[in-house]
Amino acid sequence: MQWGDLNNIWLMILLVVVIYLSMAVYQWRERVKKTFADKELFPFVFPITSSKRYGFKIIAFCIALFLMVIALMDPLYGNRDVQVKREGIDMVFLLDLSSSMNAQDIAPSRLEKATKLITETLGQLGGDRASLVAFAANAYTISPLTNDYAAIESYLQNVNTELISSQGTNYLNAIQEAAKTFKGSANTSKLIVLISDGEDNEDTVNQASKIAKDNGIHIVTIGVGTEKGGPIPVYYNGYAEDYKKDETGSTVISKLEDKNLRELAKTTNGTYIHLDNTQDALSAISMYKAKLDKNEITNSTTRDMNHIYQWFLALAVALLFVELLTSEYKIFNKKK
C-alpha cells in the first residue's frame, strides 16, 4: 500500500492526543465511581449506566477517527489502466547562451531571468509538449519534445554560457535546429519561444523567418536586457573575475537590440515581448498560446494505482453511526 497525500500525516499526532484524552476521561469517571462504592456494587449504585458500553463508545469513536485520518492520507493499492488524452500544442524554447546573456543590467542576470521565465511557463502548461534548444553561434537540442516538464526544469538549472564554445548569436542555426525538433510532429500548432538580447552577429533574420514560415512555425520573441545595457562578466571556474573588453581594452557594454526580435515575430505571425516583469511576460505568452489551435497529441494507456480511501471513510462513518446509537444507559435497552 502507498499513500497519495502524506501532508495530512500530522493528524496522527492530533489523533493520539484525542485518544489519550478520551482514555483519561474514562479512567477519571471510573475513579469518581469508586469514591461512592466498590466496583462490585456498581450495578446497584449506578443501575442505569454501563462502564462497558461507555468504553465501547470511546473505542468505536477513536477507531473511526483513525480510519478518517487514513482516508485523508489517500491510501493507494493495486494497479489499473487509465486512458490519458492530451490536447495542446508543440513548443520549443530557444534559449540564447551567448556570453552577452551574462550581463546584469536586469537582476540577477539576463540568463537567470530567462531561465526563470521558462520554468514558470512550464508550470502553466497543460497538455502541451515542450522542448529546449540552446544556441549561440551554433544550436543544440537539450531536450526533445516531451511532457516531462520536470526534466526540462532540471536541465535549466545547469545551463550557462560556457556550454557552447562557439560564441556569437546566429538565429538561422537556432531556427533550423528547432525545425528539426518539430519534424515528425502531426501537430498543426508549432510555436517557438525565442529568448535573447537581440544581437545577431550573422544577420540571418530573413533566412530564419523564411524557414519558420515554410514549416508553419509561429515565433514569440522575448527581449531580455535594457536599452542602457551593462558590462559582460567574464567567468573563470564559475566566478566573475573581470568584464569583457574590446580590442582597445575598453569594457564592452551589451544593450538590448530588439529590432531583429520584432522582425522575427512580425514575419511569422508571432508577437514580441519585452521581459521586464516575469508575470506580465507569462500572461502575454498565455494569451498568444490561447489563439493557437490545440490538437490531440497523445491518447495512451498508463498504469495508475487504485484510490481506496472511500472504504476507510465508509467504515469510519459506520462506526460513528454505531457509536451514536449505542447508549451507556441500560434503560434504553431494557427488555419489557
C-alpha positions in Angstrom: 0.0 0.0 0.0 1.2 3.5 -0.8 -0.1 7.0 0.1 -1.3 9.7 -2.2 -1.2 12.6 0.3 1.2 12.4 3.3 0.6 16.1 4.0 -2.1 15.0 6.4 0.1 12.7 8.4 0.3 15.3 11.2 -3.3 14.5 12.0 -1.9 11.2 13.5 -0.4 13.4 16.3 -3.7 15.0 16.9 -5.4 11.6 16.9 -3.0 10.3 19.6 -3.9 13.4 21.8 -7.7 12.7 21.3 -7.3 9.0 22.2 -5.2 9.9 25.3 -7.8 12.5 26.4 -10.7 10.0 25.8 -9.0 7.3 27.9 -8.2 9.9 30.6 -11.8 10.9 30.8 -12.9 7.2 31.0 -10.4 6.5 33.8 -11.5 9.6 35.6 -15.1 8.5 35.5 -14.1 5.1 36.9 -12.2 6.7 39.8 -15.1 9.0 40.6 -17.4 6.0 40.8 -15.0 4.2 43.2 -15.4 7.1 45.6 -19.0 6.2 46.0 -18.8 2.4 46.1 -16.7 -0.6 45.4 -16.6 -1.9 41.8 -18.7 -5.0 42.8 -21.5 -2.6 43.9 -21.6 -0.5 40.7 -24.6 -2.4 39.3 -26.6 -1.4 42.4 -25.3 2.1 42.9 -25.3 3.0 39.2 -28.1 0.8 37.9 -28.8 2.6 34.6 -25.2 3.2 33.4 -22.8 0.7 31.9 -19.0 1.2 32.0 -18.6 -1.4 29.3 -20.9 0.4 26.9 -19.2 3.7 27.7 -15.8 2.1 27.0 -17.2 0.6 23.7 -18.3 4.1 22.6 -14.9 5.6 23.3 -13.1 2.7 21.4 -15.6 3.0 18.4 -15.1 6.8 18.3 -11.3 6.6 18.4 -11.2 3.8 15.7 -13.5 5.9 13.5 -11.2 8.9 13.9 -8.2 6.7 13.0 -9.9 5.5 9.8 -10.8 9.1 8.8 -7.1 10.1 9.1 -6.2 7.1 7.0 -8.8 8.1 4.4 -7.4 11.7 4.3 -3.9 10.3 3.6 -5.4 8.8 0.3 -4.3 5.1 0.5 -3.4 3.6 -2.8 -3.5 -0.1 -3.7 -3.1 -2.3 -6.8 -3.0 -1.0 -10.4 -5.5 0.0 -13.0 -5.3 1.1 -16.6 -6.0 4.8 -17.2 -6.7 6.3 -20.6 -4.7 9.6 -20.9 -5.8 12.1 -23.6 -3.7 15.2 -24.0 -4.6 18.2 -26.1 -2.2 21.0 -26.7 0.5 22.5 -29.0 4.1 21.7 -29.6 6.5 24.4 -28.5 10.3 24.9 -28.5 12.1 27.2 -26.1 15.1 28.7 -27.9 17.5 30.0 -25.2 20.3 32.3 -26.1 23.5 31.2 -24.4 25.8 33.8 -25.9 28.2 35.5 -23.4 26.2 38.7 -23.5 23.4 36.9 -21.6 25.6 37.1 -18.5 25.1 40.9 -18.4 23.4 42.0 -15.2 21.5 45.1 -16.4 18.5 43.2 -15.2 18.8 41.3 -11.9 20.1 38.8 -11.3 21.3 38.4 -14.9 19.7 38.2 -18.3 20.3 34.4 -18.4 18.8 33.8 -14.9 15.8 36.0 -15.8 15.3 33.9 -19.0 15.5 30.5 -17.3 13.1 31.7 -14.6 10.6 32.6 -17.3 10.9 29.3 -19.0 10.5 27.4 -15.7 7.4 29.4 -14.8 5.9 28.9 -18.3 6.4 25.2 -18.0 4.4 25.3 -14.7 1.4 26.7 -16.7 1.5 24.2 -19.5 -1.2 21.5 -19.6 -1.2 19.0 -22.4 1.4 20.9 -24.4 4.7 19.3 -25.4 7.8 21.3 -24.8 11.4 21.2 -26.0 14.6 23.1 -25.0 17.2 24.2 -27.6 20.2 26.3 -26.6 22.0 28.4 -29.1 24.8 30.9 -29.7 26.8 30.7 -32.9 25.6 27.0 -33.1 22.4 25.4 -31.8 21.9 22.2 -29.8 18.8 20.3 -28.7 19.0 19.8 -24.9 15.6 18.2 -24.6 13.3 16.9 -27.4 9.5 17.4 -27.3 8.2 16.0 -24.1 5.5 16.2 -21.5 8.1 15.7 -18.8 8.5 19.3 -17.7 10.5 18.3 -14.6 13.3 17.0 -16.9 13.5 20.3 -18.7 13.5 22.2 -15.4 16.4 20.1 -14.3 18.4 20.9 -17.5 17.7 24.6 -16.9 19.4 24.5 -13.5 22.7 23.7 -15.2 22.7 25.8 -18.3 25.3 28.5 -18.7 27.1 30.4 -21.4 30.1 28.1 -21.3 28.0 25.2 -22.7 28.5 26.4 -26.3 32.1 27.1 -27.2 31.3 28.9 -30.5 30.2 32.3 -29.2 28.1 34.8 -31.1 24.4 34.8 -32.0 23.0 33.0 -35.1 19.2 32.9 -35.4 19.3 30.9 -38.6 21.1 27.9 -36.9 18.7 28.3 -33.9 15.5 28.2 -36.0 16.9 25.3 -38.2 17.6 23.2 -35.0 14.1 24.0 -33.7 12.5 23.0 -37.0 14.3 19.6 -36.8 12.7 19.2 -33.3 9.2 19.6 -34.8 9.9 17.0 -37.6 7.6 14.0 -37.2 5.1 16.0 -35.2 1.5 15.8 -36.5 0.5 18.9 -34.5 -0.6 21.8 -36.7 0.3 24.3 -34.0 4.0 24.8 -33.6 5.4 27.6 -31.5 8.9 28.8 -30.9 9.6 31.0 -27.8 12.9 32.6 -28.5 14.6 34.4 -25.6 17.5 36.6 -26.5 19.1 40.0 -26.0 18.6 40.7 -29.7 22.1 40.6 -31.2 22.5 38.7 -34.4 26.2 38.6 -35.4 25.5 36.9 -38.7 22.5 39.0 -39.9 20.4 35.9 -40.5 16.9 37.1 -39.5 15.4 37.0 -43.0 16.6 33.4 -43.7 15.5 32.3 -40.2 12.0 33.7 -40.6 11.6 32.1 -44.1 12.4 28.6 -42.6 9.8 29.2 -39.8 7.1 30.3 -42.3 7.9 27.4 -44.6 7.4 25.0 -41.7 4.3 26.6 -40.4 6.0 27.8 -37.2 4.9 30.8 -35.1 7.6 32.6 -33.2 7.2 34.6 -30.0 10.3 36.6 -29.4 11.3 37.8 -25.9 13.8 40.5 -25.5 15.8 40.4 -22.3 18.0 43.3 -21.3 17.8 47.1 -21.2 18.5 49.9 -23.7 21.1 51.3 -21.3 22.8 47.9 -21.2 25.5 46.6 -18.9 29.0 45.1 -19.0 29.5 41.4 -19.7 31.1 39.5 -16.8 33.9 37.1 -17.7 33.8 33.9 -15.6 36.8 31.7 -14.6 36.0 28.5 -12.8 32.5 29.7 -12.1 33.5 33.1 -10.7 33.2 36.5 -12.4 36.7 38.0 -12.3 36.6 40.7 -15.0 34.5 42.2 -17.7 34.7 41.6 -21.4 37.0 44.1 -23.2 37.2 45.2 -26.9 40.3 45.5 -29.0 41.2 48.8 -27.4 40.9 47.5 -23.8 37.6 49.3 -23.1 34.8 47.5 -21.3 32.1 46.2 -23.7 28.6 47.4 -22.9 25.9 45.0 -24.2 22.5 46.5 -24.9 19.1 45.1 -25.8 18.6 45.2 -29.6 15.0 44.4 -30.2 14.9 45.2 -33.9 15.7 41.7 -35.0 13.4 40.1 -32.5 10.5 42.3 -33.5 11.1 41.4 -37.2 11.2 37.7 -36.5 7.9 37.9 -34.6 6.2 40.1 -37.2 7.1 37.9 -40.2 6.0 34.7 -38.5 2.6 36.0 -37.2 4.0 35.9 -33.7 4.5 38.6 -31.1 7.3 40.4 -29.4 7.5 40.6 -25.6 10.0 42.6 -23.5 11.0 40.7 -20.5 10.8 43.2 -17.7 8.2 41.8 -15.4 8.0 38.0 -15.4 4.3 37.8 -14.6 3.5 40.2 -17.4 5.6 38.1 -19.8 3.8 34.9 -18.7 0.4 36.5 -19.3 1.5 37.6 -22.8 2.7 34.1 -23.7 -0.5 32.5 -22.4 -2.7 35.0 -24.4 -0.8 34.2 -27.6 -1.0 30.4 -27.0 -4.7 30.7 -26.5 -5.1 31.9 -30.1 -3.5 28.7 -31.5 -5.5 25.6 -32.2 -4.9 22.7 -29.8 -4.5 19.2 -31.3 -4.7 15.8 -29.7 -1.1 15.0 -29.0 -1.4 11.6 -27.3 -4.1 9.2 -26.3 -2.3 6.5 -24.4 -2.8 4.0 -21.6 -0.9 4.4 -18.4 -0.8 2.4 -15.1 -2.2 4.0 -12.1 -2.9 2.8 -8.5 -6.5 2.5 -7.1 -7.7 5.0 -4.6 -9.3 3.1 -1.7 -9.9 6.0 0.8 -13.6 5.6 0.3 -13.6 2.2 2.1 -11.9 3.6 5.2 -14.3 6.5 5.1 -17.3 4.3 4.8 -16.2 2.1 7.8 -15.5 5.2 9.8 -19.0 6.6 9.2 -20.5 3.2 10.1 -18.6 3.1 13.4 -19.7 6.6 14.2 -23.3 5.6 13.5 -23.0 2.6 15.8 -21.4 4.8 18.5 -24.2 7.3 18.2 -26.9 4.5 18.5 -25.1 2.9 21.5 -26.2 4.3 24.8 -24.4 3.9 28.0 -27.7 3.9 29.8 -29.3 0.5 30.2 -32.8 1.8 30.4 -32.9 2.3 26.6 -32.2 -1.4 26.1 -34.2 -2.8 28.9 -36.5 -5.7 28.0 -40.1 -5.3 28.8 
